[in-house]
């Protein structure tokens, strides 16, 4: 009986048919507890994502899933099918999902948020959605889904180079504040047109994560300014259990304090 699969098959242009055959094969491994698939740059598209989601959904004993489908032309429907498949893995405790440089957009983020919210046994969530045209509403839906994972202790969320803006930052801050069991938070929001108000909302949200011991926050290449940096500092200062802090604020017009990293 196979209980663990680790497959690296990136940049091979397998297409949706390759994803279909792979999904069919995975679906027969009904005793799997750990599945790692690295399939970057294979042009699987929305249909390929659907086939993979269907295959993964049959792996009902999975506790750990690591899936990298970056640069695969996956649209909002592909994200939906993937999410639906993942949500049927009801024993998952660890989920790593990487979808760099696809095109899931607002709706894809919504679908992922809705399905992730059903993964009620998750303790570790690593979600990397850099470069997916996700706007403020997408950030809202995604945050709302994550906040329902009430057993999370570790959250990694990469939304750099999207378009969430001030309101998206606000929604994320509000939802992160509900993750009261978090001990580790890694949040990357590079290049999202976040201003000082967005920074304020994020700081307020983070301040409510009273069990945090590790915080990694990257807001480089936004426009938070000196006031935004001040608001962030005020919020973070309330995280009295922090033992590790990495804060990246380069490219934010903070004057003499610009381009700084605090450890």
C-alpha atoms as one frame of an Amber mdcrd trajectory, in Angstrom:
protein
   0.000   0.000   0.000   1.339   3.414  -0.976   0.966   6.062   1.723   3.268
   8.760   0.299   3.871  10.203  -3.200   6.440  12.861  -4.109   6.452  13.830
  -7.806   8.416  16.606  -9.526   7.455  17.045 -13.177   7.733  20.754 -13.965
   8.239  22.464 -17.333   7.368  19.402 -19.402   4.267  20.708 -21.217   2.173
  17.722 -20.203  -1.013  19.641 -20.836  -4.501  18.846 -19.598  -4.326  15.232
 -20.798  -1.218  14.616 -18.740  -3.000  16.094 -15.726  -5.987  13.858 -16.450
  -3.919  10.670 -16.431  -2.122  11.795 -13.295  -5.412  12.548 -11.533  -6.784
   9.142 -12.485  -3.715   7.456 -11.088  -3.770   9.402  -7.837  -7.450   8.603
  -7.309  -6.587   4.922  -6.972  -4.135   5.505  -4.125  -6.848   5.403  -1.487
  -4.485   4.967   1.486  -2.344   8.056   0.810  -1.510  10.227   3.786   1.064
  12.501   2.083   1.012  13.868  -1.482   3.550  16.296  -3.002   3.049  17.349
  -6.637   5.267  19.924  -8.343   3.903  20.614 -11.815   5.000  24.157 -12.691
   4.776  25.321 -16.293   2.875  22.418 -17.818   0.002  24.239 -19.545  -2.615
  22.139 -17.773  -5.203  24.940 -17.812  -8.579  24.917 -16.087  -9.476  21.428
 -17.288  -6.205  19.965 -16.070  -6.811  21.534 -12.672 -10.269  19.961 -12.686
  -8.859  16.488 -13.355  -6.306  16.878 -10.586  -8.975  18.128  -8.174 -11.160
  15.127  -8.958  -8.271  12.742  -8.347  -7.229  14.410  -5.092 -10.827  14.306
  -3.822 -10.640  10.507  -3.696  -7.650  10.608  -1.325  -9.796  10.919   1.776
  -7.044   9.818   4.190  -4.602  12.607   3.249  -3.135  14.543   6.150  -0.517
  16.487   4.127  -0.896  17.989   0.632   1.734  20.082  -1.155   0.644  21.183
  -4.640   2.581  23.564  -6.914   0.751  24.480 -10.126   2.421  27.800 -10.880
   2.402  29.122 -14.450  -0.255  26.769 -15.786  -2.880  29.137 -17.216  -5.344
  28.157 -14.511  -8.453  30.348 -14.474 -11.185  30.872 -11.886 -12.923  27.613
 -12.806  -9.705  25.673 -12.409  -9.299  27.186  -8.951 -12.874  26.184  -8.143
 -12.364  22.558  -9.120  -9.086  22.369  -7.231 -10.702  23.811  -4.123 -13.624
  21.410  -4.329 -11.262  18.468  -4.552  -9.098  19.622  -1.671 -12.101  20.252
   0.596 -13.059  16.583   0.392  -9.778  15.599   2.071 -11.397  15.887   5.472
  -8.377  14.763   7.497  -5.909  17.358   6.143  -3.756  19.010   8.773  -1.214
  20.599   6.404  -1.957  22.268   3.048   0.579  23.992   0.792  -0.960  25.366
  -2.407   1.160  27.393  -4.821  -0.453  29.010  -7.867   2.018  31.728  -8.878
   1.269  33.570 -12.119  -2.018  32.059 -13.120  -5.243  34.019 -13.675  -7.659
  32.954 -10.951  -8.830  36.523 -10.239 -11.475  37.593  -7.740 -13.778  34.627
  -8.320 -10.997  32.070  -8.128  -9.908  33.535  -4.793 -13.530  33.372  -3.648
 -13.867  29.712  -4.589 -10.607  28.817  -2.860 -11.659  30.677   0.285 -15.016
  28.917   0.385 -13.486  25.475  -0.010 -10.553  26.016   2.347 -13.056  27.023
   5.044 -14.272  23.412   4.999 -10.817  22.083   5.934 -11.582  22.290   9.619
  -8.673  20.100  10.765  -5.932  22.295   9.248  -3.170  23.407  11.583  -0.803
  24.653   8.851  -1.830  26.559   5.707   0.620  27.838   3.098  -1.162  29.646
   0.261   0.889  31.368  -2.455  -1.108  33.290  -5.044   1.371  35.842  -6.361
   0.423  37.485  -9.666  -3.197  36.377 -10.068  -5.109  39.655 -10.567  -6.805
  39.282  -7.174  -8.614  42.451  -6.138 -10.005  43.693  -2.821 -13.054  41.433
  -3.019 -10.900  38.419  -3.750  -8.821  39.242  -0.680 -12.016  39.580   1.345
 -13.376  36.174   0.342 -10.026  34.505   0.806  -9.570  35.990   4.267 -13.096
  35.025   5.277 -12.408  31.416   4.335  -9.085  31.258   6.150 -10.586  32.706
   9.336 -12.925  29.707   9.558  -9.974  27.325   9.921 -10.177  27.616  13.683
  -7.326  25.202  14.477  -4.665  27.033  12.429  -1.391  27.638  14.228   0.701
  28.502  11.150  -0.394  30.697   8.225   1.680  31.658   5.196  -0.143  33.894
   2.713   1.600  35.349  -0.336  -0.523  37.810  -2.318   2.221  39.973  -3.781
   1.708  41.668  -7.154  -2.050  41.570  -7.073  -4.411  44.570  -6.771  -5.910
  44.339  -3.284  -5.325  48.001  -2.302  -6.422  49.663   0.945  -9.730  47.808
   1.227  -8.159  44.427   0.560  -5.650  45.091   3.322  -8.535  46.071   5.588
 -10.424  42.855   4.894  -7.313  40.743   5.453  -6.609  42.506   8.738 -10.162
  41.932   9.932 -10.091  38.229   9.073  -6.581  37.557  10.377  -7.674  39.025
  13.714 -10.057  36.073  14.049  -7.235  33.529  13.809  -6.725  33.520  17.543
  -4.685  30.283  17.674  -1.942  31.476  15.297   1.624  31.236  16.536   3.281
  31.883  13.154   2.221  34.376  10.454   4.069  35.008   7.179   2.258  37.637
   5.086   3.671  38.969   1.793   1.813  41.816   0.089   4.487  43.379  -2.131
   3.246  45.765  -4.814  -0.457  46.011  -3.949  -1.055  49.790  -3.812  -1.575
  49.672  -0.037  -1.641  53.118   1.588  -1.322  54.271   5.204  -4.903  53.293
   6.011  -4.326  49.807   4.670  -1.253  49.528   6.868  -3.306  50.715   9.835
  -5.946  48.040   9.309  -3.294  45.350   8.969  -1.599  46.487  12.166  -4.896
  46.437  14.037  -5.654  42.930  12.817  -2.236  41.550  13.671  -2.433  43.090
  17.150  -5.323  40.760  17.966  -3.284  37.629  17.273  -2.306  37.371  20.910
  -0.495  34.015  20.662   1.903  34.983  17.831   5.536  34.092  18.429   6.767
  34.574  14.837   5.785  37.330  12.378   7.161  37.861   8.878   5.513  40.827
   7.117   6.553  42.157   3.714   4.857  45.342   2.475   7.622  46.441   0.111
   6.748  48.598  -2.912   3.487  49.979  -1.599   2.736  53.545  -0.454   2.198
  53.317   3.301   4.439  56.323   4.131   5.617  57.329   7.593   2.113  57.250
   9.055   1.520  53.749   7.795   4.801  52.602   9.318   3.746  54.216  12.590
   0.391  52.418  12.587   2.077  49.104  11.867   4.507  49.635  14.718   1.676
  50.426  17.123  -0.161  47.252  16.179   2.852  44.964  16.264   3.907  46.362
  19.654   0.825  44.739  21.161   1.993  41.260  20.146   3.718  40.726  23.456
   4.508  37.036  22.864   6.598  37.678  19.698  10.084  36.216  19.756  10.835
  36.609  16.024   9.974  39.591  13.797  10.966  40.231  10.173   9.492  43.428
   8.722  10.182  44.566   5.151   9.077  48.068   4.140  11.389  49.106   1.288
   9.916  51.378  -1.377   7.282  53.032   0.827   8.472  56.652   1.106   9.330
  56.385   4.798  12.233  58.818   4.508  15.375  57.953   6.436  13.725  54.762
   7.692  12.997  53.466   4.214  14.539  50.210   3.023  14.768  48.824   6.528
  14.453  45.300   7.809  13.713  44.744  11.483  14.610  41.391  13.039
